[in-house]
């Protein structure tokens, strides 16, 4: 078993043309890995490359030591599961419908497994509710439950903490940390969330389709890298062992 | 848990199975000639012919067309993630009609004869595909633009149909089939037509039923579908072809019958409070057949001795549903 769940070697990734140029990266297993970067930097494209939804133009990409090219789409559930930030649907699927509309390596998720996952995340009380009537925080947890139900050892989550209030955001962050610790699987999440990055095992900073920095959060979340990443004057402070960030601007008198 | 899931389905079946049965019985007795109850016990030759060779083939056609259009609608709504999609609104049916009329024209001009049984549905299918491809190409801009492109294509194809129709009537003034196709009706359907319709529909419907959960995946998101092992583009294209087949089969034998594909899946979803296609698709077959049977009864009784176009009746209660959905769609 490879010690890296995902590897890219000199990979160029995009849709009609490459957006990500020649990246090389390893994502350790098990880990909670956060991909940070400004909008349009290629974070989502990187996730999509792992599910073959974005094209790899050159170089190599591996899941679990196996070349992504050699994995047919129908076998993807054996390796990976994916959760988008939002699902846009005018059709009223229930929470249980959403979670059972998912495949693991063997076949469709059965109802017992779906209920067990909802219970594990503490949301089994909303199992028969309509998905489109849930709060954003609940929706996010349901999409995480759906990904988790497939029992793949790699979960890809696109912006799992965006548009959430403070308490829901922490609920999602702590849930992700708990999943990785309990199940020994790898979660790769994209986003802009410094708190999620700080609680992660591995952080990758992407800018303009290129890796700017990669490492443990202690090495990445600092004033220099964040300022360069987001092109704004960011200060990282340490208070009682916690890192906090603030942004210098003309309205702050410092 | 099991009780809460199965209850709405049981209720649905308790409502629709008796309705369906009554619909079948009504269609046996009611028509241009009213078959008296006593004729069932001691049928004269004339009544036997009416029941066996006219009414029963029509009833079977109602069931097949109701099923095909309802399933085509349910699948299109999922494929396009659009609650208003259905063969009539997306222009698919108007393409199928043009194809069927071309088949008829070729048949009349070249006296093709028996192969026309295949020629009409085949050209109808090609017409359905052409219309759908054009609508999909121009209707990418959101859920309303698909509908607008569908309306535009429908209008264009209807114009061509009118021109073709006028031309056909000048060649053969007494050609009744044109009226059938334009208005939508099951009268004149024979067992042979039924067998052709069923032999195309059955494999398609079976495949769609087996793949109902994959249809759910398309409804959720393309990336989610792909990560769950279903290639969204390939599966979507396959479903568009299959709904084209279902539409072509219906249109080439019974003409334009609007709104069954729109109303039925929504009615089913509403009554079982779920959009899960593994339940909505099979149940819509039952409700679609039921609606078609009653629409056919109404088309026969409005004016005694005359058969009204079925599409006039289905549209009459279909359009309010469309308007209702449009109003709801604005809040999304």
Interface residues (C-beta under 8 A of the other chain):
Chain A: X48 X51 X52 X53 X73 X74 X75 X76 X77 X80 X81 X82 X83 X84 X87 X88 X89 X90 X91 X92 X93 X94 X97 X98 X100 X101 X102 X103 X108 X111 X115 X128 X146 X150 X156 X158
Chain B: X1 X4 X5 X77 X78 X81 X82 X83 X143 X213 X216 X217 X219 X220 X221 X222 X223 X224 X226 X227 X228 X229 X230 X231 X269 X273 X274 X275 X276 X329 X332
